Amino acid sequence: MYIGCMTDKKRHIERLFKQHYRAMYRLASVLLHDDDESKDIVHDVFARLLTGEYRLQEETAGVFLLLCVRNQCLNVIRDRKIHERARQLLMLEREISSKPAEDIEAEITALYQAVADLFPPECREVILLHFRDKLTYREIAERLGVSETTVYRHLNSALDQLRETLKSTER
């Protein structure tokens, strides 16, 4: 690609830097909302050009450089999401492991009591058999002597009612 000495390559990259830096930085800044990280991304793209990791055609240089910036920003965003999920899981694990078993048992009992208070007896029975005892629709239908459609309707109705109750308590 570069015929001649290394200084020709450096001059060419320096010209590209002056020509495209602002657009590349602006794109990274819009995607990342972080000035320092945006600058790092743009500088990394030019460092890769300098080392020969990226090769570009003169006629498509601007588009290629913007695509490189976009792709690196997407990698950063993906990594942020992964780190955030891992952090949340770690916090949840710490919270669960720091609670005494009696507290967890009390919360479960309170949830079952809320179900008992909120739903009629036949609906409550279907909910408990499905979620507590992990029975399938067919198993619940056989145990209660009803159709699978009835089991589905009870669960669907209960979940709708539960969603409405939760929405009203959030307000």
C-alpha angles and dihedrals in degrees: 000000000000113000111193133030131333092260090065089055091048092049091049092051091046089054090049089048092054092044100046108021097097095051092045093048092046091052093048091046092052092049099041105028089215122107098200094046090047091054090048091053093051093046090049091054090053092045089055090050090052094050091048095246088123122045121193140188115233094230094054099033096115095050092043093052092049090049091051090051092047093050093049091048090052089052090052092048091049091050091049091053092049091049092047092050091048091049092050092048091049091050091048091049091050091048093050095044092047094055117089115241090245091059092050090048090049091052091051091049090050090052092051090048090051089052090049092051096043103048137050116255099261092047091046090052092053092048094050094045091050102041104025101034095030094228122162123240090257093051092048091048091051093047094049097036095239135114124271087243090060090051090050092049092050092050093044092048092047093050091048090050091046091051091051091048092050092048092052092049092051092059 
